Amino acid sequence: MCLRLIGEYSISGAQKEAAFMISFVVRLKFAPEDRADVVETLRLLTAASRQEPGCISYIPHHVEDDPDTVLIYEQYVDAKAQAAHHQSEHFKTHAVGGLYQKMKERSVENLIALV
């Protein structure tokens, strides 16, 4: 039984819950000389973010052939949980006060689960 239609994809059952989650990838570019600081800041930000009650996934990655580009896969139970993440002290300290001060570029890609 189809519960909801997203674009051309219908969802049902267990997929219903995933359709309301917020998922996205943040792409950040840094200078090579900031690499060690960026890794430490990400370690602290990740540890704290994963403790948030609405955080499903928070996984930073280096791009294989470009160690100065970081992708962070984030998933939250809903928009309220994402907003709480952005209002948290650890986000303000480590993302806004740390990563954002060193980044050369930033982009966000919002995702929609297919299954």
C-alpha positions as CSV (number, residue, x, y, z in Angstrom):
1,M,0.0,0.0,0.0
2,C,1.4,3.4,-1.0
3,L,1.5,5.9,1.8
4,R,3.1,8.9,0.2
5,L,4.5,9.9,-3.2
6,I,7.8,11.7,-3.4
7,G,8.5,12.7,-7.0
8,E,8.3,9.5,-9.0
9,Y,9.0,7.2,-5.9
10,S,6.3,5.8,-3.7
11,I,7.1,4.7,-0.2
12,S,5.4,2.5,2.3
13,G,5.9,0.7,5.6
14,A,9.4,1.2,7.1
15,Q,10.3,3.7,4.3
16,K,7.7,6.1,5.8
17,E,10.0,6.9,8.7
18,A,13.1,7.5,6.5
19,A,11.1,9.9,4.3
20,F,10.7,12.3,7.2
21,M,14.4,12.2,8.3
22,I,16.7,15.0,7.3
23,S,19.8,13.8,5.4
24,F,22.5,15.9,3.7
25,V,26.2,16.1,2.8
26,V,28.3,19.1,3.7
27,R,31.4,19.5,1.5
28,L,34.2,21.6,3.0
29,K,37.5,22.6,1.4
30,F,40.6,23.5,3.5
31,A,44.2,24.6,3.0
32,P,46.7,21.8,3.3
33,E,48.4,23.5,6.3
34,D,45.2,23.3,8.3
35,R,44.7,19.5,7.8
36,A,45.8,18.5,11.4
37,D,43.6,21.2,13.0
38,V,40.7,20.3,10.9
39,V,40.9,16.6,11.8
40,E,41.1,17.4,15.5
41,T,38.2,19.8,15.3
42,L,36.1,17.2,13.4
43,R,36.9,14.6,16.0
44,L,35.6,16.9,18.8
45,L,32.5,18.0,16.8
46,T,31.7,14.4,15.7
47,A,31.9,13.0,19.3
48,A,29.6,15.7,20.6
49,S,27.2,15.6,17.6
50,R,26.7,11.8,17.9
51,Q,25.5,12.3,21.5
52,E,22.6,14.5,20.4
53,P,19.2,12.7,20.8
54,G,18.0,13.5,17.3
55,C,21.3,12.6,15.5
56,I,21.0,9.4,13.5
57,S,24.4,9.7,11.7
58,Y,27.3,12.1,11.7
59,I,30.2,10.8,9.6
60,P,33.1,13.0,8.4
61,H,35.1,11.7,5.4
62,H,38.2,12.8,3.4
63,V,37.8,12.6,-0.3
64,E,40.2,9.8,-1.4
65,D,42.2,11.8,-3.9
66,D,41.8,15.1,-2.2
67,P,42.6,15.0,1.5
68,D,41.9,18.7,1.9
69,T,38.2,18.2,1.0
70,V,36.0,16.9,3.7
71,L,32.5,15.5,3.3
72,I,30.3,15.2,6.3
73,Y,27.2,12.9,6.0
74,E,24.6,14.0,8.5
75,Q,21.2,12.5,9.3
76,Y,18.7,13.7,11.8
77,V,15.3,12.4,12.9
78,D,13.6,15.6,11.8
79,A,14.1,19.4,11.1
80,K,13.8,20.1,14.8
81,A,16.7,17.9,15.6
82,Q,18.8,19.5,12.8
83,A,17.9,23.0,14.2
84,A,19.0,21.8,17.7
85,H,22.3,20.7,16.3
86,H,22.9,24.1,14.8
87,Q,22.0,25.8,18.1
88,S,24.3,23.5,20.2
89,E,27.4,24.8,22.0
90,H,29.6,22.2,20.3
91,F,28.4,23.3,16.8
92,K,29.0,27.0,17.7
93,T,32.4,26.2,19.1
94,H,33.8,23.6,16.6
95,A,31.9,24.3,13.4
96,V,31.3,28.1,13.4
97,G,34.3,29.0,15.6
98,G,36.6,26.4,14.1
99,L,35.9,24.8,10.8
100,Y,34.1,27.8,9.3
101,Q,37.1,30.1,10.1
102,K,39.5,27.8,8.2
103,M,37.3,26.7,5.2
104,K,38.0,27.9,1.7
105,E,34.7,26.6,0.3
106,R,31.5,25.1,1.6
107,S,28.4,23.6,0.0
108,V,25.5,21.5,1.2
109,E,23.7,18.8,-0.8
110,N,20.2,17.9,0.6
111,L,19.3,14.2,0.1
112,I,16.0,12.3,-0.3
113,A,16.0,8.6,0.6
114,L,14.9,6.4,-2.3
115,V,14.3,3.3,-0.3
